[in-house]
Amino acid sequence: MAEPVYSVFVGAEIGLLKGANCEDRAWGNLNELHEVKRENEITCMCWLNRKQTKFYYGQESRIVTTFDVEAGKITRQVKMNIGEGRFKSIYPYQKKIITAVSSGDINLWTKKGKNLLKISGGIDLNCVQQDPVQTHLIASGGKENPLKLWDINSPTSPIFVSKNVSEDWLRLRVPIMISTINFIPQSSKIVTGTELCQIRLYDPSAHKRKPVLDVQCGDSPITALAVNPSGNQIIVGSSKGDMVSMDIRKGKITGKFKGFSGGIRGIQCHPTLPYVATCGLDRHLRVHHLVSREMLYSFYLKSRLNCLLFAKNWPSAEESANSCPNNENSTVDQNGGDDGPDDLWDKMPVLQTENTTETPSGNANKKRKSNNKSKSSKKNKTSE
């Protein structure tokens, strides 16, 4: 029996790995329920190869797990004992594994768990991102930990270190609170999001340490960020559940995505299709259209979600256009969480009522006539 083909893989806060099939509008758990432990929380995921036959995911206990998509099972688990804190990122590099933990340790491992390289990224590390084209380049940042660009081939010192922005209008220092990082395709630019609601664009090739673009985005901390494959648009998610698209060339918000009811932790754009997937604290996996911003799919996965992976397998464009979660034949949202009160009232049947001689408007007219009569009688009495 062939294994189900999943469109999106999602990692949960309690250690469950989940897969969603958008074509069949179904989802399932991919590991055993006995693994449901807080220390097994899945914090990061990445594809092992371009064919997408396997992927890695890192857990709170600093265990790297390999999942075979074709076999539908876990094939390897390796404990990484260097560093402290939770996994922040995991990436493949020349048949090896790059990991980063919150204590600031960035390591290069063999698949069997032998440490080959260690980079000190600084304490309170919040995020590490690998350049998808030049895979030897890595960007890091965190709390009072500025943006740094590293080269795996020369790890002794960073090749670029950003400089903090100028003081605010009260002449106070602006804290460094980087929460998410991403590379802009077909360029050397790097975009960051901060816990102070700022989007900043850096260009190391321009030999400028300060951001070339610094804009405010909303009023809640930025928790996730993805770049459209075109490179001109970024998708930004916040801890309040706001998600917007921004034109990175002008630094202006171009649209807002709807349907969220909790903080967003993971955003990823499909590499070839105009789709963006999100997951977060409201336990939903959602897929929106990048252009129309319409919600195409919504899966209630019963657990708080941290991260996700898009797969190449996807339904046809016609099926995606007709796959709205409010469709009555849809079985995607298993708790009906996205149906608002207006949708509920629209689905209720209309009851026929008997015609009455007195309507609300008729009663109002009678009251007006009685009031006019009383006023006229008062005037007659006064005239007498």
N, C-alpha and C positions, 0 to 999 in steps of 0.2 A: 504494500500500500504506500503510495507516494505521500511525502510529507506536505502539509499545507504550505502554500506560497504566501508569505507575509509581505505587506507593503511597507510597514513601519515596525521597528522594534523599540521597546520602551523599557527603561529601568526604573524600578519602584523604590520607595524609601524603606520598605520592609524586606528588601532583598529578592523580590520576585522579578523575573524577566518575562515580559509580555510581548506578544506579537499580534498585530492587527492586519487583517486582510480586507482591504477596502473594496476589492471586486466582489467578494462574497459577503461583505458587510458583517464580519465576525471577528472575534479576537479570542485569545487563549493564553494561559500561563505556560511557559516553556521550561521551567524547572520545577523541582519538587516542593511541596508545601512544607516539608520539614526544614527547608532552608529559610523559612520566614523568621528572621531574627534582625534586630536593629543593627547588630554589628556586621550583617551581610548587606547593608544598604548599598545599592548600585549608584555610584556617583558620576561615572563617565563611561563613554563607549566610543569605539572607532572600528572601521572596517580593516580587516587584515590585508586584503588585496583588492585589486580593481574588479575582479570577477565577482566579488561579494559572496564568496562561498563560506567565509568564516569572518567572525569579528571578535574583538576583545571587549571585555567590560571590567572595570575596576570596582572593588568593594571597599566599604568602610574599614574592614580589617586588613587592608593592603594586600588583598589576594587578587591576582589577575586571572580571569577565567576566559578560556577560549570556547566559543560556541560554533559548532558546525551547522550551517544553515541547511545544507543538503541532507544531512543525517538527522537534523532536528534534535541534537543532544549536545551536552557539554563533553568536550574531548580532553581538556587539560585545565588544571588549576595549579598556580605557582604562587608561593608566598614571597613577597618582597619585603625584606626586614629592615631596610635602610630608611631613616627619617621617622617623623612623628606626625600625627594628624591624619586627616582623611585624604583620599586620592582626589586630586583636582583635575588631572588630565592623563590621557594615555594615547599613544600614537605608535604606529609601526615605522621602522626605519631600517632598511636594508636587512630584512629578515631578523631584526632585533626589535626591542620594545623600549620606548621612551615613557617614563612615568614621572609625575610631579606630585608632591604632597604639600600640605599647607605649611609645614615647617620650613619650606624653601628648598628642599633637596630635589634636584632634577637628575634622574639617573638613566643610563643606558644599560639594558639587560639583554642577555641571551634568552631564548625561549625556555631554557631550563632553569632560569633564575640566577645566573651568574652575573654579578655586577661588573661592567666594563668601564663605566665613566660616571663621574659625579660632578654636577655643577651646583654651586651655591647661589640660588636665585634670590636669597634674602628672606627674612622672616615674614610671617603673615602673608604668605603667597595665596592669592585668590584665584588666579587663572593663568593658564599656560596654553598657548596656541601654536600649532605647527603650520608653517607655510605649505599649502597644498601642492605648490609647484616646486619650489626649492625646499625639499623636505629636510635639508640640513639646517634650516633657519627656524628658530623658536623665539617667540615673544612671551614675556612674563610680566606680571605686575600684581599689586595687592595693596594692602593698607600701609600707608607711608612707605610704599615700595614702588618706585616709579617704573614706567615702561622701559623694559630692557630687551634688546635684540641679541640673541646668542647664535653662534655658529658651532655646531657639533664638532666640526673638524678642528676648531681652535677654541676650546672651552675655558681657557684660563681667565678671560675677561670678556665682557659684552662688547659687541661691535657698535652698539648704539645705546645711549642712556638718555631718556627724555629729561627735560627741565620743567619744573613746576611753573604754572601760569603766574601772572602778576597778582599782586595783592588786590583784594576786592575794594569796593568804594569806601569801606570803613578803614582801609589801609591795614586789613588783617590778612594773615597768611591763609591761603586756601589749602585745606587738607588734601592729601593724595589718597584717594579711595577708589582705586580701579577695581571693578567687579567683573568685567568681561572684555575680551580682546578678540579681534578678527583681522585677517588680511584682506585687502582689497584685490580682487583678481586683476591680472594683467597690469600690475603696477607694483611699486615698492611701498605703497602707503599702508598704514596700519590704523585701524579705528578702535577706539576704546569707549566703554561706558563706565560711569562711576556711580557710587552710592549717593552722590550729591546731584543726581539727575542731569549729568552733563555728557554730551557726545563730543569726543575730541578726535581729530584726524591728524596723524603724524606722517611726515615724509622724510625718512632717514636719508634718502638720496639727495635731498635738497640741502643737507648739512644744517638743518634747523632743528634745534632740540625742543623748542616750544611747538605746540600744536599749530598747524596751519588753518585749522577750523576748530572753533570752540563754541558750542551752542547749548542752550538749555532745552531739555526734552522732558516736559511734564513736570510733576511735582512729587514724584515718588521714586525711590531708588531703582536704578536700572539693574536688572538681574539676568537678562539674556539678550543676545544680539546675533543676528545672522545677516549675511551679505548676499544680495541677489547675484546670481552668476553673471549678469550683465556688468556688475561693478558700479553702477550708478545709483543704486538704491540699497538701503539697509532697513532691516526690520528690527524694531526695538521693543522689548517687553519689560514690564516693571513689576515690582513687588505688590502693587495694588491691582494687577490684572489688566492694565492698559497695554495695548499693542498698537503701534503706529508704524507707518512706512515713511522714510525720510529720504529726500534727494541729497545725496552726499556732496554733490557739486555746489549746491546753493545753501545747504544746511537748513532746509525748510521741510516741515511735515507736509506730506502730500496726501495722506489718508489715514483712517483709523479702522481697525478691525474690531468687530463686536462679538459678543457671546461668552466673555470670560467672567468668572465669578471668584477668582483667587489668583494668588501670585503666580507668575510665569517663571519657570525654571529652565526650560529648554526650547530653543527655536532652531529650525533647520530648513533651508530652502532646497527643493529638489534640484539636482544638477542640470536637468534638461527640460523639465516641465514647469509651468508657471504656478507651482504650488508651494505652500509653506506650512509646515507642521509645528505644532506647539504642544507642550505638556506642562503641568504644574501642580499647585496645591489643591486645586478643585477636582483632582482625580480624573480629568478628562484629557483625552488625546483628540486634538482638532486639526483639521486640514482646511485651509482657506485658499482661495484663488488669489494670486498676487495682483492681478489687474482689477478684477471686479470686487475683490475683498469679500466675496460671498463664502459662507461656510459650506464646504462640500461634504465633510464627514465629521461626525462627533461620536467618540467612543467613551463610555463611562467604564473605567478600568478598576474601580473599587479601592485603589491605593493612591497615596500621594506620590507624584511622579517627579523624577529628577532630570532625566536625559532621554534622548531618542536618536534613532538612526533611520534615515530614508533608504529604501531599497530601490533597485532599478525596475523591478516588476511593478507594473501599475496598470489599472484598467484603462480602456480606451477613452478618448476625449469625450465621446458622446455619452458614455456611462457616467463620467465624472460630472458633466454638465447637468445631468438629470438626477444626480445623487444628492438631494438636499435632505438634511436630517429631519425636517418637518414632514417628509413624505409619510403617508399613513402606512405604506408597505415596508417602511424601513424598520429594521431591527437593530440598528447600530447603537443608539443611545438606550441602554437597557434600563435606565431608571427614569427616562423622560425628563431629565433635568433641564433641558434647554427649551422646553415648551413653556412659554410665559402664560400668565393668566388670561390674556386676550385670546390666545390660541385655544384655551380650554373653553371659553365662552362661545367662540365661533363654532366649535364642534357640537355643542349641545343643541337638541332639537327645539324648535319653536312651538310652543303650546298655543292652541286656538282658544280664544276667550269669547264669552257671550257679549253681544252688543248691549250696552246699557244706555238708557235715556240721558243719564247725567254723566257727562265727561268732565275731566279736570278743567277743560277750558270753559265748559258750560257752567260749572260751579263758580268759576271765577267771574263769568259774565253776570250770574245771578247776584253775587256779592256786590259787584259794581253797581247794578241796578238798585239794589236795596240801599246801598250807601247814598246813591243819588236821590232816592225818594226821601230818605231821612233828612238829607241836606235841604231839599226843597220844602219839606214840611217845617223845618226850623225857620227858613226864610219867611214863609207865610205867617208863622206865629209872630215873628218879630215885626212884620209889616202891620199886623193887626194891632 
